[in-house]
Amino acid sequence: MSVHKELNKKKMTIGDFKKYKEEGRKFTYVTAYDFTTASIVNESDVDIILVGDSLGMIMLGYDGTTAVTLEDMLHHIKPVVKGAPDTFIVGDMPFGTYNVSIEQAIQTANRIYKETGCDCVKLEGGAEMADTIRAIVKAGIPVMGHIGLTPQTAGMLGGFKVQGGTPESAKQLIEDAKKLEEAGAFSIVLECVPKGVAKALTASVSIPVLGIGAGPYVDCQVLVTQDLLNMYGEFKPKFVKQFADIRKAMVDGLNQFHKESVEGEFPSAEYSFNAKVEGFEVE
């Protein structure tokens, strides 16, 4: 039995990204790491799902993203693709799977794209990754870039801090964006950047800029689903608005289940199989 409902939703294509920017049409982008969450996002109006290496913290309990393996990513992307057939799916390339050589990067992108059925791959890095992006695109795989705060190399950036906070670093980000566009990236994630810098960067390229913590002037807003629904816990970045309190609703539901079970209220006759079997009658 399928969990999917009939939807009026039309799945984005690679061509739609640039088209939406040209038309000034805003769109949205969230994360999912499992079939159930993906199916819920698929029923929503949200346009894009990222199966990000943030699954290291959210699904696997790691302290960061660098421990996430390619096998981890493949394992999580596959059910998301199945759960969200009407939503554009992005597969993250994890740390250590594309920074050794261009050949390694193509092999990784091939596996993610071919084995999972996702719609593109995403990798982190600025101008230094241009040749890698160019090679993956030439191999026939769409690539989404990611600049600003890049979690895989956050240690080299001084931790999880706002990037582009000086004129020099802001100009470098804009140069990075231009290089990624020239290399063939069809869009760029921009993370944790002052809104004025994000506005200038967005205007400097013809491909859409997908902002997470980058203010209102980008082409698309990005948030982690567990953050925007308050599922993850106490950690809350400055740029996250909580649009629902799912964690509290889940805890309340679990507590009510516990209470009714230990007090004998659940399961009542309504939730029991009540057929009478001779010799096994109950009052």
C-alpha positions, -999 to +999 in steps of 0.1 A: +000+000+000+015+033-010+018+062+014+018+087-014-012+109-020-022+124-053-005+158-055-007+188-077+030+194-070+053+196-100+088+184-094+115+210-101+141+203-129+176+216-133+163+241-158+138+254-133+165+267-110+178+293-134+143+300-147+130+307-112+159+332-106+152+349-139+115+352-130+123+364-094+104+334-081+114+323-045+115+287-035+124+265-005+148+238+006+148+215+037+165+184+048+153+148+052+172+117+060+146+089+060+115+077+041+089+090+065+102+125+068+107+126+030+071+116+024+059+144+047+080+170+029+068+156-004+032+164+007+042+199+015+048+229-008+086+227-002+105+224-035+138+207-026+152+181-001+188+179+009+200+146+022+229+163+040+259+150+059+242+168+088+227+134+093+259+127+112+247+149+141+209+145+137+206+108+128+238+092+140+247+113+171+281+125+159+297+158+170+301+169+134+299+159+098+335+147+090+328+111+103+300+105+079+309+080+052+299+075+016+280+043+027+261+064+053+250+088+026+240+061+002+220+044+029+200+075+037+196+090+003+179+059-012+148+059+011+145+097+007+143+094-030+116+067-026+097+088-001+096+120-021+091+113-058+076+147-064+105+167-048+139+175-062+165+155-041+201+166-035+227+141-023+256+154-002+292+143-010+307+136+025+341+147+037+371+127+024+353+114-007+362+141-032+392+160-018+419+135-027+417+138-065+393+147-093+391+110-102+380+102-067+354+130-068+339+116-101+338+081-087+319+093-056+295+114-076+289+085-099+280+062-070+257+087-053+239+097-085+236+062-100+229+041-069+204+064-052+185+081-081+189+116-066+187+146-089+222+161-082+252+160-059+264+188-036+299+195-025+316+222-004+343+246-014+350+278-033+373+285-063+396+257-053+369+232-061+361+247-096+381+221-115+365+193-096+330+206-102+338+211-139+350+175-142+318+161-124+296+182-146+315+170-177+309+134-165+271+141-168+262+148-131+246+181-120+265+198-092+253+222-065+280+242-048+283+253-012+303+283+001+304+305+031+304+284+063+313+250+051+307+225+080+331+199+067+360+223+071+346+245+099+377+239+120+398+257+094+373+286+094+376+291+132+344+271+140+308+276+132+310+314+126+296+339+102+317+342+070+323+372+047+325+396+076+353+417+061+354+435+027+382+412+017+364+380+027+332+392+012+349+399-021+364+364-020+330+348-015+317+367-046+347+355-066+341+320-054+305+321-065+315+333-100+341+305-103+316+279-093+291+292-119+318+292-146+327+256-136+291+245-143+274+245-109+237+251-115+231+266-080+250+275-049+243+271-012+254+301+008+257+296+046+260+320+075+269+353+056+258+389+064+227+398+044+244+427+026+271+404+013+245+377+004+226+403-016+256+414-036+267+378-042+232+368-054+232+396-079+267+387-091+257+353-106+230+341-129+224+309-111+203+308-079+218+313-045+202+291-018+207+308+016+209+293+050+215+320+075+221+344+046+193+369+050+162+377+028+179+387-005+189+352-018+168+332-043+158+303-020+156+298+018+172+267+034+166+252+068+172+219+085+138+203+090+146+192+126+156+228+134+125+245+119+101+221+136+120+220+169+127+183+168+165+183+174+168+197+209+181+227+227+206+238+200+191+266+180+212+287+155+205+325+153+191+321+118+165+294+127+129+303+132+109+275+147+076+271+127+063+243+149+071+225+182+071+189+171+095+178+198+070+188+226+041+173+207+060+140+204+070+139+241+034+148+251+021+120+230+046+095+244+038+105+279+001+101+273+007+066+258+027+057+289+001+071+313-029+053+297-010+021+294+002+018+330-033+029+343-050+003+322-070+028+301-052+016+269-060-005+250-097-003+254-122-025+234-119+000+206-082-009+201-086-047+208-096-077+187-129-086+203-138-119+186-149-145+211-130-178+212-146-207+231-127-214+263-109-181+262-137-157+271-130-125+291-154-103+309 
